[in-house]
């Protein structure tokens, strides 16, 4: 019963993260925050399932490494965009201009 409550909470976290990702798309920083929130909710979901069924947790370590790389790349793009355009508005740039 406790696991079911945790799965419901993590599922609600993922759905709310998707809602924020789909509704707030003007600023790149908010998009990156919502993607990181989605990654954290997926991490918790993977951890719950893998620990419940007794699997090894190496997959979670690989997932964390990839999510940290994704966050670093996103911050690099954000810094490059702010230096070149002066703001983080997604409407002020074209992806094809990079």
FENZIFEN-V813139 format. One record per residue. N is the residue number from 1. D_FIRST is the distance of its C-alpha to the first C-alpha in Angstrom with 2 decimals. Layout:
n:d_first
N:D_FIRST
N:D_FIRST
//
This chain:
n:d_first
1:0.00
2:3.79
3:5.43
4:5.14
5:6.49
6:8.85
7:9.98
8:10.78
9:12.65
10:14.47
11:15.39
12:16.78
13:18.64
14:20.16
15:21.24
16:22.76
17:24.52
18:25.95
19:27.14
20:28.90
21:30.37
22:31.78
23:33.03
24:34.60
25:36.87
26:40.11
27:39.71
28:38.95
29:37.26
30:34.65
31:34.07
32:33.61
33:31.16
34:29.02
35:29.20
36:28.13
37:25.15
38:24.21
39:24.72
40:22.48
41:19.58
42:20.31
43:20.53
44:17.06
45:15.73
46:17.92
47:16.90
48:13.16
49:14.12
50:16.99
51:15.45
52:12.53
53:15.25
54:17.80
55:20.41
56:23.06
57:22.72
58:26.31
59:25.37
60:23.70
61:26.98
62:29.04
63:26.95
64:27.52
65:31.21
66:31.62
67:29.90
68:32.20
69:35.15
70:34.17
71:34.06
72:37.41
73:39.01
74:37.82
75:39.31
76:42.47
77:42.83
78:42.28
79:44.98
80:47.33
81:46.86
82:47.51
83:50.58
84:52.02
85:51.22
86:50.68
87:47.35
88:43.96
89:44.29
90:43.45
91:45.96
92:48.88
93:48.79
94:48.92
95:46.94
96:50.04
97:52.14
98:50.40
//
